[in-house]
Amino acid sequence: MDSHVSLHVYSILLSAAETIGNDDEKAVSLIREAKRLLELRSGDRRAASAQDAAVGLARWQMKKIDLYLERHLAQTIAVGDLAAEVGLCVSHFSRLFRATYGVSPYRHVLMRRVEAAKRRLQLSNATLSEIALGCGLSDQAHFTRVFRRFTGVTPSDWRRHSRNH
């Protein structure tokens, strides 16, 4: 095992030791993460992948991710930022995220942005450009493409329909 992985596993286990007694669920999750890393490095990839698919993210990790997304939705959100929020490497986080939510982190962020945009379209008179920027989408054209991909209609049509019903 290379020294980088050894140090990473060591730091995860130290974090787990520090949280025992205060947040046992987090400590157990960190210990599982260290175990998975060791399995991956020892060549037992099938055991690690099977465990990932069965386990997914812990509840505390999901809550942290949801809170992070809520607070940073208008900003650029990288998968690395989400992974760092719960103390995982990007590739491992992505696998656990997909096992938990059924979609990639990127798609999940887009879905959250579209849901936020729907609320703003229905409850405010803000322009589409303002809503796009407020939901973390680069401009009105990008907003329209993403919104249509997820809902099947343009933001303007959705606003008109939602206000009439």
Secondary structure as GFF3:
##gff-version 3
##sequence-region A 1 165
A	DSSP	alpha_helix	3	19	.	.	.	ID=ss1
A	DSSP	alpha_helix	24	41	.	.	.	ID=ss2
A	DSSP	alpha_helix	45	55	.	.	.	ID=ss3
A	DSSP	alpha_helix	59	72	.	.	.	ID=ss4
A	DSSP	alpha_helix	79	85	.	.	.	ID=ss5
A	DSSP	alpha_helix	90	101	.	.	.	ID=ss6
A	DSSP	alpha_helix	105	123	.	.	.	ID=ss7
A	DSSP	alpha_helix	128	134	.	.	.	ID=ss8
A	DSSP	alpha_helix	140	151	.	.	.	ID=ss9
A	DSSP	alpha_helix	155	164	.	.	.	ID=ss10
###
